[in-house]
Amino acid sequence: MSNDSALATRTALDTLIQEKCNISAARDFQLEHGMDLIRGEDLFLVAAPGYGKTIVMSAPLLYAQERSKTGIAIVVVPSKILTEQQARCFSNYGLKAIAINEDTLRDAHYNDRDLIKEIAASTGVRVAVVTPWMLKNDKLQDVLCSGKTRAQVQWFFIDEAHLVNKSDPSVWLEPYASLLLMRARLPSTTIWAAMTGTATRSETLYISHSLGFRPGLFKSARHTVDRKNIKFIPRFLAHPVSGSQFLDLSFLVPLHMTSSADIPTTLLFCDTIELGHRIMCFLDSLLPHNLPNRNQIVMPCNGLLELDERDSFKTDLESGLTRIGVVTDTCTYGYDIRVRRVVTFSVSQVPAYSKLYQQWGRVARDGTPGVVYAFVPCWVRIVPPETITTTQQKEDAARRKTLPQVILKFFNSSSLTCPRDVHLAHNDEELQERPVSCCSLHQPEPEQSADAALVSAWTARRAPVVVPKERAPRSDGTYKPLEPEMKAALTRLLQCWRVTRWQQLRPPGSDAPSIRLLPNQLVTRLGDKLHVCTDFDRFKKVIGPWRYLDSEGARLFELVTEFLQGLKEILQDRVMPAPDEHEVVDPEETNAVVAAPDVGRVVRVHSQVSESLGWMNL
């Protein structure tokens, strides 16, 4: 291709990309490497996550389609959710693209469609987006081995190529390593490209060799891996994570929020689905009960969800209906979603650095400012050797020795060598210009103070209820102290109330018990001091710092006041007027009144109060 012809082709490609991909201008590297593929060169490309590598893959396909050529492109991605996303992306660019995975094949079968045959039998440029596992599908292998279809496979693109790296073993290692076998199955004229956002220079040599790229016969291109719009905030876990509370994450929910928009859109990565469920329940419990659409503010996304559920999750998070997405590895690689904040939460083991950086790369992919929070266990913190004395400290030191140096340096960085410096040094890249919002070491605010204040406030609010040590107000004589039978009736009433009320307040899917609404300590204290509660101020002093006092205090005070008034009637009935000396009193009648069981009256009052307030349906 002559220089003039190449320039004309590059100009035409730029115009085509702008039109089809709906962008104002293609980046230089996208045009450069798009041209490489158009010329038929094999390509190995390293560029930061979210930098626009998909457009590079699309360039030769759009160019061929514009010239009415035909051919099949096979694009390999690691997950089902990514096959669907990439197929949708190619379709938006005007290409015929189909996601081929277990879910889409099953759904198509129910609708009397054969996706593999559709790709093979169609004309024009077609894109099959598959996982490496699907390339072992017998039917797909048969189609690819047939002479006519095999000859049409003009492009074979591998996304997230670093997953073949043995230094970061994962569930994808073996399937990605098997892609090398496709070299023998596809025509020698097939154009190969492999792309990743996480590979050092030395790793690039190993990865390209493992995927069959032959030295001197492919172009190896490397661009910056720095996302200057991201602010890094590494943190050590400071609170327990084995139960149902995750106070380190409580800053994600403002204390006095009035709208779901008060929470920046957030993607929170967890090691397991089980951990994600516990975190989701915890964050749900922090949301105000009167918040509109509160049931959709914190939502999960993992490989167990159906296709339509995964699509709804992405739509809801990008539209703002959902504010916090609790996700797993399903959303780690290549997942393109618009969020302002990403949190990686590692509670026991620390993932490979390449995996962490892929997760961090999900934030602010549109170029706007984004924040990354990276949590690791406290044992990752480096401490002076002379302070290591206990058995636990020695075990922690031994665990630190097993971690890669890049992990230790990143989470134990300083202002002289900050997290961004560590990341660039790991990739043999120098910092050209420090961003305005670089990291929590160079720009600690506003996150440091704001987050610490929120965690402190939530910690205090979520602390176990402590019965006030100060003395309750003295009784004004309106009511008498409760007798044991009356205390028992009150306890039953309060237990019924909290169960019913908690059913209305508890977030859907939460398994938190009703005792969270009204702890047993407060039930006991009300039994001891209820006779003091003649007005709401006295009631507040008796019940002390109850978390739900503002929202449920008046309702509970109404209930116990009804109870007290009923008991007062019982006590008044006990006081029999002295008989007139001339009046003849029937001994049987007198005995009947005296023998009337107080417990029965208590139970009836309990029932009447409960029924009047609508809680007898338990």
MOGILIN-V153077 format. One record per residue. N is the residue number from 0. SS is DSSP state (H for helix, E for strand, - for the rest). PSI is psi in whole degrees, -180 to 180 (* if undefined). OMEGA is omega in whole degrees, -180 to 180 (NA if undefined). Layout:
n = [N & N]
ss = [SS & SS]
psi = [PSI & PSI]
omega = [OMEGA & OMEGA]
This chain:
n = [0 & 1 & 2 & 3 & 4 & 5 & 6 & 7 & 8 & 9 & 10 & 11 & 12 & 13 & 14 & 15 & 16 & 17 & 18 & 19 & 20 & 21 & 22 & 23 & 24 & 25 & 26 & 27 & 28 & 29 & 30 & 31 & 32 & 33 & 34 & 35 & 36 & 37 & 38 & 39 & 40 & 41 & 42 & 43 & 44 & 45 & 46 & 47 & 48 & 49 & 50 & 51 & 52 & 53 & 54 & 55 & 56 & 57 & 58 & 59 & 60 & 61 & 62 & 63 & 64 & 65 & 66 & 67 & 68 & 69 & 70 & 71 & 72 & 73 & 74 & 75 & 76 & 77 & 78 & 79 & 80 & 81 & 82 & 83 & 84 & 85 & 86 & 87 & 88 & 89 & 90 & 91 & 92 & 93 & 94 & 95 & 96 & 97 & 98 & 99 & 100 & 101 & 102 & 103 & 104 & 105 & 106 & 107 & 108 & 109 & 110 & 111 & 112 & 113 & 114 & 115 & 116 & 117 & 118 & 119 & 120 & 121 & 122 & 123 & 124 & 125 & 126 & 127 & 128 & 129 & 130 & 131 & 132 & 133 & 134 & 135 & 136 & 137 & 138 & 139 & 140 & 141 & 142 & 143 & 144 & 145 & 146 & 147 & 148 & 149 & 150 & 151 & 152 & 153 & 154 & 155 & 156 & 157 & 158 & 159 & 160 & 161 & 162 & 163 & 164 & 165 & 166 & 167 & 168 & 169 & 170 & 171 & 172 & 173 & 174 & 175 & 176 & 177 & 178 & 179 & 180 & 181 & 182 & 183 & 184 & 185 & 186 & 187 & 188 & 189 & 190 & 191 & 192 & 193 & 194 & 195 & 196 & 197 & 198 & 199 & 200 & 201 & 202 & 203 & 204 & 205 & 206 & 207 & 208 & 209 & 210 & 211 & 212 & 213 & 214 & 215 & 216 & 217 & 218 & 219 & 220 & 221 & 222 & 223 & 224 & 225 & 226 & 227 & 228 & 229 & 230 & 231 & 232 & 233 & 234 & 235 & 236 & 237 & 238 & 239 & 240 & 241 & 242 & 243 & 244 & 245 & 246 & 247 & 248 & 249 & 250 & 251 & 252 & 253 & 254 & 255 & 256 & 257 & 258 & 259 & 260 & 261 & 262 & 263 & 264 & 265 & 266 & 267 & 268 & 269 & 270 & 271 & 272 & 273 & 274 & 275 & 276 & 277 & 278 & 279 & 280 & 281 & 282 & 283 & 284 & 285 & 286 & 287 & 288 & 289 & 290 & 291 & 292 & 293 & 294 & 295 & 296 & 297 & 298 & 299 & 300 & 301 & 302 & 303 & 304 & 305 & 306 & 307 & 308 & 309 & 310 & 311 & 312 & 313 & 314 & 315 & 316 & 317 & 318 & 319 & 320 & 321 & 322 & 323 & 324 & 325 & 326 & 327 & 328 & 329 & 330 & 331 & 332 & 333 & 334 & 335 & 336 & 337 & 338 & 339 & 340 & 341 & 342 & 343 & 344 & 345 & 346 & 347 & 348 & 349 & 350 & 351 & 352 & 353 & 354 & 355 & 356 & 357 & 358 & 359 & 360 & 361 & 362 & 363 & 364 & 365 & 366 & 367 & 368 & 369 & 370 & 371 & 372 & 373 & 374 & 375 & 376 & 377 & 378 & 379 & 380 & 381 & 382 & 383 & 384 & 385 & 386 & 387 & 388 & 389 & 390 & 391 & 392 & 393 & 394 & 395 & 396 & 397 & 398 & 399 & 400 & 401 & 402 & 403 & 404 & 405 & 406 & 407 & 408 & 409 & 410 & 411 & 412 & 413 & 414 & 415 & 416 & 417 & 418 & 419 & 420 & 421 & 422 & 423 & 424 & 425 & 426 & 427 & 428 & 429 & 430 & 431 & 432 & 433 & 434 & 435 & 436 & 437 & 438 & 439 & 440 & 441 & 442 & 443 & 444 & 445 & 446 & 447 & 448 & 449 & 450 & 451 & 452 & 453 & 454 & 455 & 456 & 457 & 458 & 459 & 460 & 461 & 462 & 463 & 464 & 465 & 466 & 467 & 468 & 469 & 470 & 471 & 472 & 473 & 474 & 475 & 476 & 477 & 478 & 479 & 480 & 481 & 482 & 483 & 484 & 485 & 486 & 487 & 488 & 489 & 490 & 491 & 492 & 493 & 494 & 495 & 496 & 497 & 498 & 499 & 500 & 501 & 502 & 503 & 504 & 505 & 506 & 507 & 508 & 509 & 510 & 511 & 512 & 513 & 514 & 515 & 516 & 517 & 518 & 519 & 520 & 521 & 522 & 523 & 524 & 525 & 526 & 527 & 528 & 529 & 530 & 531 & 532 & 533 & 534 & 535 & 536 & 537 & 538 & 539 & 540 & 541 & 542 & 543 & 544 & 545 & 546 & 547 & 548 & 549 & 550 & 551 & 552 & 553 & 554 & 555 & 556 & 557 & 558 & 559 & 560 & 561 & 562 & 563 & 564 & 565 & 566 & 567 & 568 & 569 & 570 & 571 & 572 & 573 & 574 & 575 & 576 & 577 & 578 & 579 & 580 & 581 & 582 & 583 & 584 & 585 & 586 & 587 & 588 & 589 & 590 & 591 & 592 & 593 & 594 & 595 & 596 & 597 & 598 & 599 & 600 & 601 & 602 & 603 & 604 & 605 & 606 & 607 & 608 & 609 & 610 & 611 & 612 & 613 & 614 & 615 & 616 & 617]
ss = [- & - & H & H & H & H & H & H & H & H & H & H & H & H & H & H & H & H & H & H & H & - & - & - & - & - & - & H & H & H & H & H & H & H & H & H & H & H & - & - & - & E & E & E & E & E & - & - & - & - & - & - & H & H & H & H & H & H & H & H & H & H & H & H & H & H & - & - & - & - & E & E & E & E & E & E & - & - & - & H & H & H & H & H & H & H & H & H & H & H & H & H & - & - & - & E & E & E & E & E & - & H & H & H & H & H & H & H & H & H & - & - & - & - & H & H & H & H & H & H & H & - & - & - & E & E & E & E & E & E & - & H & H & H & H & H & - & H & H & H & H & H & H & H & H & - & H & H & H & H & H & H & E & E & E & E & E & E & E & - & H & H & H & H & - & H & H & H & - & - & - & - & H & H & H & H & H & H & H & H & H & H & H & H & H & - & - & - & - & - & E & E & E & E & E & E & - & - & - & - & H & H & H & H & H & H & H & H & H & H & - & - & - & - & - & - & - & E & E & E & E & E & - & - & - & - & - & - & - & E & E & E & E & E & E & E & - & - & - & - & - & - & - & - & - & - & H & H & H & H & H & H & - & - & - & - & - & - & - & H & H & H & - & - & - & E & E & E & E & E & - & - & H & H & H & H & H & H & H & H & H & H & H & H & H & H & - & - & - & - & - & - & - & H & H & H & - & E & E & E & E & - & - & - & - & - & H & H & H & H & H & H & H & H & H & H & H & H & H & - & - & - & - & E & E & E & E & - & H & H & H & - & - & - & - & - & - & - & - & - & E & E & E & E & E & - & - & - & - & - & - & - & H & H & H & H & H & H & H & H & - & - & - & - & - & - & - & - & - & E & E & E & E & E & E & E & - & H & H & H & - & - & - & - & H & H & H & - & - & - & H & H & H & H & H & H & H & H & H & H & H & - & - & - & H & H & H & H & H & H & H & - & - & - & - & - & - & - & H & H & H & H & H & H & H & H & - & - & - & - & - & - & - & - & - & - & - & - & E & - & - & - & - & - & - & - & H & H & H & H & H & H & H & H & H & H & H & H & H & H & H & H & - & - & - & - & - & - & - & - & - & - & - & - & - & - & - & - & - & - & - & - & - & H & H & H & H & H & H & H & H & H & H & H & H & H & H & H & H & H & H & H & H & H & H & - & - & - & - & - & - & - & - & H & H & H & - & - & - & H & H & H & H & H & H & H & H & H & H & H & H & H & - & - & - & H & H & H & H & H & H & H & H & - & - & - & - & - & H & H & H & H & H & H & H & H & H & H & H & H & H & H & H & H & H & H & H & H & H & H & H & H & H & H & - & - & - & - & - & - & - & - & - & - & - & - & H & H & H & H & H & H & H & H & - & - & - & H & H & H & H & H & H & H & H & H & H & H & H & H & H & H & - & - & - & - & - & -]
psi = [123 & 166 & -43 & -42 & -41 & -41 & -42 & -40 & -42 & -42 & -44 & -38 & -40 & -47 & -42 & -44 & -43 & -42 & -49 & -36 & 0 & 50 & 158 & -32 & 142 & 147 & 155 & -43 & -30 & -41 & -43 & -49 & -23 & -41 & -37 & -45 & -35 & -36 & -6 & 14 & 144 & 149 & 135 & 117 & 130 & 122 & 155 & 147 & 136 & 11 & -11 & 34 & -27 & -34 & -34 & -44 & -36 & -27 & -54 & -28 & -44 & -39 & -42 & -41 & -39 & -28 & 20 & 32 & 169 & 157 & 160 & 135 & 128 & 122 & 120 & 125 & 161 & -22 & 160 & -44 & -31 & -31 & -42 & -41 & -46 & -39 & -40 & -39 & -48 & -39 & -40 & -27 & -1 & 12 & 153 & 108 & 141 & 132 & 126 & 106 & -180 & -41 & -47 & -35 & -41 & -46 & -40 & -38 & -41 & -24 & 19 & 41 & 152 & 100 & -37 & -42 & -35 & -43 & -43 & -38 & -17 & 170 & 174 & -165 & 125 & 148 & 123 & 115 & 118 & 161 & 160 & -28 & -36 & -23 & -13 & -1 & 129 & -44 & -42 & -38 & -41 & -42 & -43 & -26 & -16 & 139 & -44 & -48 & -42 & -40 & -22 & -12 & 96 & -20 & 138 & 106 & 137 & 115 & 153 & 50 & -21 & -13 & -8 & 0 & 121 & -21 & -18 & 68 & 142 & 180 & -18 & -6 & -54 & -46 & -39 & -36 & -32 & -11 & -22 & -33 & -21 & -19 & -40 & -24 & -24 & 158 & 153 & -17 & -8 & 134 & 126 & 141 & 138 & 138 & 147 & 159 & -1 & 88 & 124 & 174 & -43 & -37 & -31 & -40 & -44 & -44 & -47 & -40 & -40 & -24 & 8 & 12 & 125 & 130 & 132 & -9 & 15 & 160 & 125 & 116 & 139 & 130 & 174 & 142 & 12 & 127 & 98 & -15 & 3 & 135 & 126 & 132 & 89 & 141 & 151 & 143 & 134 & -7 & 158 & 150 & 8 & -15 & -138 & 3 & 140 & 72 & -24 & -26 & 1 & -21 & -15 & -22 & 115 & 147 & -42 & 48 & 145 & -11 & 149 & -25 & -12 & -16 & 118 & 145 & 130 & 140 & 121 & 114 & 130 & 158 & -37 & 162 & -38 & -44 & -42 & -38 & -43 & -40 & -41 & -42 & -39 & -49 & -37 & -40 & -16 & -17 & 141 & 142 & -21 & 13 & 129 & 140 & 31 & -23 & -12 & 5 & -39 & 117 & 153 & 162 & 122 & 179 & -10 & -14 & 151 & 167 & -47 & -31 & -39 & -39 & -42 & -39 & -49 & -44 & -45 & -37 & -40 & -29 & -17 & -5 & -45 & 138 & -28 & 119 & 120 & 113 & 170 & -159 & -20 & -35 & 14 & -50 & 117 & 3 & 118 & 108 & 146 & 105 & 152 & -16 & 137 & 136 & 125 & 129 & 96 & 117 & -23 & -58 & 157 & 122 & 167 & 148 & -38 & -37 & -44 & -44 & -32 & -41 & -42 & -30 & -4 & -14 & 144 & 51 & -6 & 4 & -7 & 163 & 139 & 161 & 137 & 123 & 128 & 111 & 135 & 161 & 155 & -20 & -12 & -21 & 129 & 130 & 156 & 138 & -34 & -16 & -5 & 100 & -36 & 165 & -42 & -42 & -36 & -38 & -40 & -41 & -39 & -37 & -37 & -33 & -21 & -10 & 146 & 149 & -33 & -35 & -48 & -43 & -40 & -47 & -10 & 32 & 171 & 176 & -22 & -37 & 90 & 174 & -40 & -41 & -43 & -44 & -46 & -41 & -37 & -29 & 19 & 42 & 142 & 148 & 120 & -44 & 127 & 128 & 160 & -44 & 90 & -58 & 176 & -11 & -39 & -34 & 79 & -26 & 155 & -6 & -40 & -52 & -45 & -45 & -42 & -40 & -41 & -45 & -42 & -44 & -44 & -37 & -43 & -40 & -33 & -1 & 151 & 143 & 128 & 124 & 131 & 137 & -26 & 153 & 142 & 160 & 151 & 151 & 142 & 8 & -3 & -44 & 156 & 153 & 149 & 137 & 164 & -43 & -37 & -38 & -41 & -41 & -41 & -42 & -45 & -40 & -45 & -37 & -42 & -43 & -46 & -34 & -49 & -44 & -37 & -31 & -30 & -29 & -28 & 134 & 143 & 138 & -11 & 139 & 18 & 135 & 162 & -17 & -20 & -32 & -49 & 95 & 155 & -31 & -38 & -34 & -45 & -43 & -39 & -37 & -36 & -35 & 14 & -32 & -15 & -22 & 70 & -14 & 171 & -35 & -44 & -39 & -44 & -37 & -35 & -45 & -22 & -155 & 70 & 132 & -37 & 19 & -44 & -41 & -31 & -4 & -48 & -39 & -44 & -37 & -39 & -42 & -50 & -28 & -43 & -41 & -45 & -41 & -38 & -40 & -34 & -37 & -40 & -46 & -35 & -36 & -26 & -29 & 100 & 134 & 143 & 133 & 143 & 142 & -23 & -8 & 137 & 122 & 130 & 118 & -37 & -39 & -42 & -45 & -35 & -41 & -46 & -34 & -3 & 124 & 123 & -37 & -39 & -41 & -39 & -45 & -41 & -42 & -43 & -46 & -42 & -44 & -46 & -44 & -39 & -27 & 3 & 27 & 21 & 10 & 11 & *]
omega = [-179 & -180 & -180 & 180 & 179 & 180 & 179 & 179 & 179 & 179 & 178 & 179 & 178 & 179 & -179 & -180 & 179 & -177 & -174 & -176 & 176 & 176 & -177 & 179 & 177 & 176 & -177 & -177 & 178 & 178 & -178 & -175 & 169 & 177 & 177 & -178 & 177 & 179 & 178 & 179 & 170 & -171 & 169 & -171 & 174 & 177 & -174 & 174 & -180 & -176 & 176 & -178 & -180 & 178 & 176 & 178 & -176 & -172 & -179 & 180 & 178 & -179 & 179 & 180 & -180 & -180 & 174 & 176 & -179 & 179 & 180 & 173 & 174 & -180 & -177 & 178 & -171 & -171 & 178 & -177 & 179 & 175 & -179 & -180 & -178 & 178 & 178 & 180 & 178 & 179 & 177 & 177 & 178 & 179 & 175 & -175 & 180 & 173 & -180 & 174 & -176 & -177 & -177 & 177 & 180 & -180 & 179 & 179 & 179 & -180 & 178 & 176 & 176 & -174 & -178 & 177 & 179 & 179 & -176 & -172 & -178 & 176 & -179 & 179 & 179 & -179 & 174 & 180 & -172 & 168 & 180 & 178 & -177 & 178 & 176 & 178 & -175 & -177 & 179 & 178 & 179 & -180 & -179 & -179 & 178 & -172 & -176 & -178 & -179 & -178 & -178 & -179 & -176 & -178 & 175 & -174 & -179 & 176 & -178 & -175 & -179 & -178 & 176 & -176 & -179 & -180 & 176 & -174 & 179 & 180 & -178 & -173 & -177 & 178 & 179 & 178 & -179 & 178 & 178 & -178 & -180 & 177 & -178 & -176 & -177 & 179 & 179 & 180 & 180 & 180 & -178 & 173 & 176 & -175 & 178 & 176 & -176 & 175 & 176 & -179 & 180 & 179 & 180 & -180 & -179 & -177 & -179 & 178 & -178 & -180 & 173 & 176 & -174 & -178 & 179 & -177 & 176 & 178 & 177 & -176 & -179 & 177 & -175 & 175 & -178 & 173 & -172 & -180 & -178 & 173 & -178 & 178 & 176 & -179 & 174 & 178 & -178 & -177 & 179 & -179 & -175 & -177 & -177 & 180 & 179 & -172 & 176 & -178 & -174 & 179 & -180 & -178 & 178 & -174 & -176 & -178 & 179 & -179 & 178 & 179 & 176 & 178 & 175 & 179 & -169 & 172 & -176 & -177 & 178 & -179 & -174 & 176 & -179 & 178 & 179 & 179 & -180 & 179 & -180 & 178 & 179 & -180 & 176 & -176 & 179 & -175 & 175 & -175 & -178 & -178 & 179 & 177 & -176 & -179 & -179 & -176 & 177 & -175 & 180 & 169 & 179 & -175 & 180 & -178 & 176 & -177 & -178 & 178 & 178 & 177 & 180 & 179 & -179 & 180 & -178 & -180 & -180 & 179 & 180 & 177 & 171 & -177 & 179 & 176 & 180 & -167 & 177 & -179 & -179 & -176 & -175 & -168 & 171 & -176 & -174 & -178 & -177 & 175 & -178 & -172 & 174 & 178 & 171 & -171 & -179 & -171 & -180 & 177 & 178 & -180 & 175 & -177 & -180 & 178 & 178 & -177 & 174 & 179 & 178 & -178 & 177 & -172 & 170 & -178 & 176 & 177 & 177 & -179 & 178 & -178 & 177 & 172 & 179 & -179 & 174 & 179 & -176 & -180 & 177 & -180 & 178 & 180 & 178 & -178 & -177 & 180 & -179 & -176 & -176 & 179 & 180 & 180 & 179 & 177 & 178 & 179 & 178 & 179 & 180 & -179 & 180 & -177 & 173 & -178 & -178 & 177 & -180 & -179 & -178 & -175 & 176 & -176 & 179 & 180 & 177 & 176 & -172 & -180 & 179 & 178 & 180 & -179 & -179 & 179 & 178 & 180 & 178 & -179 & 179 & 177 & -180 & -180 & -177 & 180 & 178 & 176 & -174 & -174 & -179 & 177 & 178 & 178 & -176 & -177 & 8 & -171 & -173 & -178 & -177 & -179 & 180 & 179 & 179 & 180 & 179 & -179 & 179 & 178 & 179 & -178 & -178 & -180 & 178 & -180 & 177 & 180 & -177 & 179 & -180 & -177 & 176 & 177 & 178 & 180 & 176 & 176 & -179 & -179 & 176 & 175 & -177 & 173 & -176 & -180 & 180 & 177 & 179 & 178 & 178 & 179 & 179 & -180 & -179 & 178 & 176 & -179 & -176 & 178 & -179 & -179 & -179 & 176 & 179 & -174 & -173 & 178 & 178 & -180 & 180 & 177 & 179 & -177 & -178 & 179 & 177 & 179 & -178 & -178 & -179 & 179 & -180 & 176 & 179 & -178 & 178 & 177 & -179 & -170 & -175 & -178 & 179 & -169 & 180 & 174 & -173 & 179 & 178 & 177 & -179 & 179 & 179 & -174 & 174 & -174 & 180 & -176 & -174 & -176 & -177 & -174 & -174 & -175 & -178 & -180 & -180 & 179 & 177 & -179 & -176 & 176 & 175 & -180 & -180 & -179 & 177 & 178 & 179 & 177 & 179 & -178 & 178 & 178 & -179 & -177 & -177 & 177 & 180 & -178 & 176 & -175 & 180 & -177 & 178 & -177 & 177 & -179 & -179 & 179 & 180 & -180 & -179 & -180 & -178 & -176 & -179 & -174 & 178 & -178 & 179 & 177 & 179 & -180 & 180 & 178 & 177 & -179 & -178 & 179 & -179 & -178 & -179 & -179 & 173 & -177 & -179 & -178 & -179 & NA]
